[in-house]
Amino acid sequence: MLSIPGVGPRKTLDLISKFNSLDNIFSAGYKDLTRIPGIKDKIARSILNDPDEDLIAGQSKLIEKFQVNMVTLWDDSYPEQLKQIYDPPIALFCRGNIDLLSTDSLGMVGTRTPTAYGKDVSKEFSRDLAQRGLTIVSGAAKGIDSYAHEACLNAKGSTIAVLGNGVDRVYPAENRSLYDKIAKNGLLISEFLMGSKPDAQNFPRRNRIISGLSLGTIVIEAAERSGSLISAYFALDQNREVFSVPGPVNSRQSRGTNLLIKQGAKLVESVDDILEELGGKYKMGSSQGQQELLLAADPAETALLEHLSNTEGVHIDDLSILAGQTTFALLGTLLQLEMKGLIQQLPGKYFKRRF
């Protein structure tokens, strides 16, 4: 059914509801098929045609080459969250760790041309949520998507990239390194056949999967008309949370996020705002990823961490006295700790531990 033009997930489910199984659909008569709303002559004839053996062979070859697992709507490994939407994908082509399909996830989307503010927020939110055990779901596009995936992977977290093309293709081409990292340490998924190109009409369909997999979707910088807002509206239709990061009123990239807030999206200024909305389930203690980061700190970093608190900031001048080092000597260590997500720099050159 995946290769028949005009037969999407909803029509497939309608057909299965009428005929009880895929086998019964393919053995049905022409008249029985055309009685189904939306099944016209051309679609009915396509269903009744003999299978395209060349297409099947080509798909099988690519699936084997890229070590892809195909998860159907009827498999135990199909994500429960996704089953609940109106038009769940009939099948998912999965490249990477399919166990991530059963994890608690949050979608993170935004503009392809973020400001420095958007970049920083996406990296910080992704890292902090990953360290609390949440899987970050995005679309592997330029901009916010890429920063979210990268920050999650750098924090030793779990990430899923939902593609608008086949999982064997890289789009945009500059993200090849990111694709390879996600395939190795996360999960690439798509409902589109192997070899499918990134056609424009694929991306709204991709967006409903991002929101459908997730407990909620976080929007970080988006124009008034953008794919990110489509993801947010899908999330609303799917009865999922929508979190929007506010931005400057004179920023084009923030017009969409500010609009969402006007329309009732949850305004979020920190990860804690998101976790509070999820019921506090993810606030307990340090995650395994955080513990691993602490263990990875070198002796100089560990010594500096002992002088920092996770409740209030310490000024760099005071830290210099406590550590017995010049402020210049401290800057390199502080930068490394910040990059690892272990500390946060506050305004005025104050620093504090993240946990």
C-alpha positions as CSV (number, residue, x, y, z in Angstrom):
1,M,0.0,0.0,0.0
2,L,2.9,2.3,0.7
3,S,3.8,2.6,-3.0
4,I,0.2,3.2,-4.3
5,P,-0.3,6.9,-5.2
6,G,-3.3,8.5,-3.5
7,V,-3.5,5.9,-0.7
8,G,-2.2,7.5,2.5
9,P,-2.4,6.2,6.1
10,R,-6.0,7.3,6.6
11,K,-7.3,5.6,3.4
12,T,-5.3,2.5,4.2
13,L,-6.9,2.3,7.7
14,D,-10.4,2.9,6.2
15,L,-9.8,0.0,3.8
16,I,-8.6,-2.3,6.5
17,S,-11.6,-1.3,8.6
18,K,-13.9,-2.3,5.7
19,F,-12.0,-5.5,4.6
20,N,-10.5,-6.6,7.9
21,S,-7.0,-7.2,6.5
22,L,-4.5,-6.2,3.9
23,D,-4.8,-9.5,2.1
24,N,-8.6,-9.0,1.8
25,I,-8.0,-5.6,0.3
26,F,-5.8,-7.0,-2.5
27,S,-8.3,-9.8,-3.2
28,A,-11.3,-7.6,-3.2
29,G,-13.3,-6.9,-6.4
30,Y,-13.2,-3.6,-8.3
31,K,-16.8,-2.7,-7.4
32,D,-16.2,-3.4,-3.7
33,L,-13.1,-1.1,-3.7
34,T,-14.8,1.8,-5.5
35,R,-17.7,1.8,-3.0
36,I,-15.2,3.0,-0.4
37,P,-15.2,6.9,-0.1
38,G,-12.1,8.3,-1.8
39,I,-11.3,5.2,-3.7
40,K,-11.8,6.2,-7.4
41,D,-11.1,4.2,-10.5
42,K,-7.4,4.9,-10.8
43,I,-6.7,4.0,-7.2
44,A,-8.8,0.8,-7.4
45,R,-7.0,-0.4,-10.5
46,S,-3.6,0.4,-8.8
47,I,-4.6,-1.8,-5.8
48,L,-5.6,-4.6,-8.1
49,N,-2.5,-4.5,-10.3
50,D,0.2,-7.2,-9.7
51,P,2.9,-6.1,-7.2
52,D,5.8,-4.2,-8.7
53,E,8.5,-6.8,-8.2
54,D,11.3,-4.5,-9.3
55,L,10.2,-1.9,-6.6
56,I,10.1,-4.6,-4.0
57,A,13.5,-5.9,-4.9
58,G,15.0,-2.4,-4.9
59,Q,13.5,-1.7,-1.5
60,S,14.8,-4.9,0.0
61,K,18.3,-4.2,-1.3
62,L,18.3,-0.7,0.2
63,I,16.9,-1.9,3.5
64,E,19.6,-4.5,3.8
65,K,22.4,-2.1,2.7
66,F,21.5,0.6,5.3
67,Q,20.5,-1.9,8.0
68,V,17.0,-0.6,8.3
69,N,14.2,-2.1,10.4
70,M,10.6,-1.7,9.2
71,V,8.1,-1.3,12.0
72,T,4.4,-1.6,11.1
73,L,1.4,-0.3,12.9
74,W,0.6,-3.8,14.1
75,D,4.1,-4.5,15.6
76,D,4.7,-4.4,19.3
77,S,7.6,-2.0,18.8
78,Y,5.4,0.6,17.1
79,P,5.2,3.7,19.5
80,E,2.0,3.9,21.5
81,Q,2.0,7.7,21.4
82,L,1.9,7.6,17.6
83,K,-0.9,5.1,17.4
84,Q,-3.2,7.6,19.1
85,I,-3.2,10.2,16.3
86,Y,-5.8,10.4,13.6
87,D,-3.6,9.2,10.7
88,P,-0.7,7.2,12.1
89,P,1.9,6.0,9.6
90,I,1.3,2.5,8.5
91,A,5.0,1.7,8.6
92,L,8.1,3.4,9.8
93,F,11.5,2.8,8.2
94,C,14.0,2.9,11.1
95,R,17.7,3.3,11.0
96,G,19.4,3.1,14.4
97,N,18.2,2.2,17.8
98,I,14.4,1.3,17.5
99,D,14.2,1.0,21.3
100,L,14.0,4.8,21.3
101,L,10.5,4.5,19.9
102,S,9.2,3.4,23.3
103,T,10.9,6.3,25.3
104,D,9.3,9.5,26.6
105,S,9.9,12.2,24.0
106,L,9.6,15.9,23.4
107,G,9.6,17.5,20.0
108,M,11.8,20.5,19.3
109,V,11.3,22.6,16.2
110,G,12.1,26.0,14.9
111,T,13.4,28.2,12.1
112,R,16.2,27.2,9.7
113,T,17.8,30.6,10.2
114,P,18.0,31.1,13.9
115,T,19.5,34.1,15.7
116,A,22.3,33.6,18.3
117,Y,19.5,33.6,20.9
118,G,17.6,30.8,19.2
119,K,20.8,28.7,18.8
120,D,21.7,29.1,22.5
121,V,18.2,28.3,23.7
122,S,17.8,25.2,21.5
123,K,21.2,23.8,22.6
124,E,20.5,24.5,26.3
125,F,17.0,23.1,26.3
126,S,18.0,20.0,24.3
127,R,21.0,19.3,26.5
128,D,19.1,19.8,29.8
129,L,16.1,17.7,28.7
130,A,18.3,14.9,27.5
131,Q,20.1,14.8,30.8
132,R,16.8,14.3,32.5
133,G,16.2,11.2,30.4
134,L,13.8,12.6,27.7
135,T,14.3,11.8,24.1
136,I,14.6,14.8,21.8
137,V,12.6,14.5,18.5
138,S,13.2,16.9,15.6
139,G,13.4,16.9,11.8
140,A,17.2,17.0,11.1
141,A,16.7,20.2,9.1
142,K,19.1,23.2,9.1
143,G,18.9,25.6,12.0
144,I,17.1,24.8,15.3
145,D,16.6,21.1,14.4
146,S,20.3,20.5,13.9
147,Y,21.3,22.4,17.0
148,A,18.8,20.4,19.1
149,H,20.1,17.0,17.7
150,E,23.7,17.9,18.2
151,A,23.3,19.2,21.8
152,C,21.4,16.1,22.7
153,L,24.1,13.8,21.3
154,N,26.8,15.8,23.0
155,A,25.0,15.3,26.3
156,K,25.0,11.5,25.7
157,G,21.2,11.7,25.4
158,S,18.8,10.0,23.0
159,T,17.5,11.7,19.8
160,I,15.1,10.8,17.0
161,A,15.2,12.5,13.6
162,V,12.0,12.3,11.6
163,L,12.7,12.7,7.9
164,G,10.8,14.0,4.9
165,N,12.7,11.6,2.6
166,G,14.0,8.0,2.7
167,V,16.3,7.2,5.6
168,D,19.0,6.3,3.1
169,R,19.1,9.9,1.8
170,V,20.7,12.9,3.4
171,Y,18.9,16.3,3.3
172,P,20.3,18.9,3.5
173,A,23.6,17.5,2.2
174,E,25.6,19.5,4.7
175,N,24.1,17.4,7.5
176,R,25.7,14.1,6.5
177,S,27.9,14.0,9.6
178,L,24.9,14.6,11.8
179,Y,22.9,11.9,10.0
180,D,25.8,9.5,10.6
181,K,25.9,10.4,14.3
182,I,22.2,9.9,14.7
183,A,22.2,6.6,12.9
184,K,24.9,5.4,15.2
185,N,23.8,6.8,18.5
186,G,20.1,7.7,18.0
187,L,17.4,6.9,15.5
188,L,16.5,8.0,12.0
189,I,12.9,7.3,11.0
190,S,10.6,8.0,8.0
191,E,7.3,6.8,6.6
192,F,8.6,7.3,3.1
193,L,10.0,4.5,1.0
194,M,13.7,4.0,0.7
195,G,15.2,6.3,-1.9
196,S,12.3,8.9,-1.6
197,K,13.4,12.4,-2.4
198,P,12.7,15.4,0.0
199,D,9.7,16.7,-1.9
200,A,8.0,19.7,-0.4
201,Q,4.7,17.9,0.2
202,N,6.5,15.4,2.5
203,F,7.3,17.8,5.2
204,P,3.8,18.5,6.6
205,R,3.4,14.7,6.9
206,R,6.8,14.5,8.6
207,N,5.7,17.2,11.1
208,R,2.7,15.3,12.3
209,I,5.0,12.4,13.2
210,I,7.3,14.7,15.2
211,S,4.4,15.9,17.3
212,G,2.7,12.5,17.3
213,L,5.7,10.8,18.9
214,S,6.1,13.5,21.6
215,L,4.5,14.3,24.9
216,G,4.7,17.9,23.7
217,T,6.4,20.1,21.1
218,I,8.7,23.0,21.9
219,V,8.9,25.8,19.3
220,I,12.0,28.0,19.4
221,E,11.9,30.8,16.9
222,A,9.5,30.6,14.0
223,A,8.1,32.9,11.4
224,E,4.4,33.5,11.2
225,R,4.1,31.1,8.3
226,S,6.4,28.2,8.9
227,G,6.6,24.4,9.2
228,S,7.3,24.8,12.9
229,L,3.9,26.3,13.4
230,I,2.4,23.4,11.4
231,S,4.0,21.0,13.9
232,A,2.5,23.1,16.8
233,Y,-0.9,22.9,15.3
234,F,-0.6,19.2,14.7
235,A,0.3,18.9,18.4
236,L,-2.8,20.8,19.4
237,D,-5.0,18.6,17.1
238,Q,-3.3,15.5,18.7
239,N,-4.1,16.8,22.2
240,R,-0.4,17.2,23.0
241,E,1.3,20.1,24.9
242,V,2.7,23.0,22.9
243,F,5.5,25.0,24.5
244,S,6.6,28.3,23.0
245,V,9.8,30.2,23.8
246,P,9.1,34.0,23.6
247,G,11.4,36.3,21.7
248,P,11.9,40.0,20.9
249,V,8.8,41.7,19.5
250,N,10.9,43.2,16.6
251,S,12.4,39.8,15.6
252,R,11.0,38.2,12.5
253,Q,12.0,34.8,13.9
254,S,10.0,35.3,17.0
255,R,6.7,36.3,15.4
256,G,5.4,32.8,15.2
257,T,6.4,31.8,18.7
258,N,4.9,35.0,20.2
259,L,1.7,34.3,18.1
260,L,1.5,30.8,19.6
261,I,1.6,32.3,23.1
262,K,-1.2,34.6,22.2
263,Q,-3.2,31.6,21.1
264,G,-2.7,29.8,24.4
265,A,0.6,27.9,24.1
266,K,2.6,27.5,27.3
267,L,5.2,30.2,27.6
268,V,8.5,28.6,28.6
269,E,11.6,30.4,29.8
270,S,13.4,27.4,31.1
271,V,13.4,23.6,31.1
272,D,11.8,23.7,34.5
273,D,8.7,25.3,33.0
274,I,8.4,22.3,30.6
275,L,9.0,19.7,33.3
276,E,6.5,21.4,35.6
277,E,3.8,21.0,32.9
278,L,4.8,17.3,32.5
279,G,4.0,16.8,36.2
280,G,7.4,16.8,37.8
281,K,8.2,13.2,36.7
282,Y,11.6,14.1,35.3
283,K,12.9,16.3,38.2
284,M,14.0,13.6,40.5
285,G,17.8,13.5,41.1
286,S,20.5,13.5,38.4
287,S,20.0,11.3,35.4
288,Q,22.5,8.7,34.3
289,G,23.7,11.0,31.6
290,Q,24.5,13.7,34.2
291,Q,26.4,11.2,36.4
292,E,28.5,10.1,33.4
293,L,29.3,13.8,32.6
294,L,30.5,14.3,36.2
295,L,32.7,11.2,36.0
296,A,34.1,12.5,32.7
297,A,35.3,15.8,34.3
298,D,39.1,15.9,34.6
299,P,40.7,16.7,38.1
300,A,40.9,20.4,37.4
301,E,37.2,20.5,36.4
302,T,36.2,18.4,39.4
303,A,38.1,20.7,41.8
304,L,36.4,23.8,40.4
305,L,33.0,22.2,40.6
306,E,33.5,21.8,44.3
307,H,33.4,25.5,44.7
308,L,30.2,26.0,42.8
309,S,26.6,25.6,44.0
310,N,23.5,24.6,42.0
311,T,21.3,27.1,43.8
312,E,23.1,30.4,43.4
313,G,25.9,31.8,41.3
314,V,29.5,32.5,42.4
315,H,31.3,35.5,40.8
316,I,34.4,34.7,38.9
317,D,36.5,37.0,41.2
318,D,35.3,35.0,44.3
319,L,35.8,31.8,42.4
320,S,39.4,32.9,41.7
321,I,40.1,33.3,45.4
322,L,38.4,30.0,46.3
323,A,40.3,28.1,43.6
324,G,43.6,29.9,44.1
325,Q,43.9,30.7,40.4
326,T,43.8,33.9,38.3
327,T,40.5,34.6,36.5
328,F,42.3,34.2,33.2
329,A,43.5,30.7,34.2
330,L,39.9,29.8,35.2
331,L,38.3,30.8,31.9
332,G,39.4,27.7,30.0
333,T,38.2,25.3,32.6
334,L,34.9,27.2,33.0
335,L,34.4,27.0,29.2
336,Q,35.0,23.3,29.1
337,L,32.5,22.8,32.0
338,E,29.9,24.9,30.2
339,M,30.3,23.0,27.0
340,K,29.8,19.7,28.9
341,G,26.6,21.2,30.3
342,L,27.8,20.9,33.9
343,I,27.7,24.6,34.7
344,Q,25.7,27.7,33.6
345,Q,27.1,31.2,33.2
346,L,24.8,33.8,34.6
347,P,24.8,37.6,33.8
348,G,27.6,39.5,35.4
349,K,30.2,36.7,35.2
350,Y,28.5,34.5,37.8
351,F,28.6,30.8,37.5
352,K,26.6,27.9,39.0
353,R,26.3,24.2,38.7
354,R,23.4,22.8,36.7
355,F,22.8,20.0,39.2
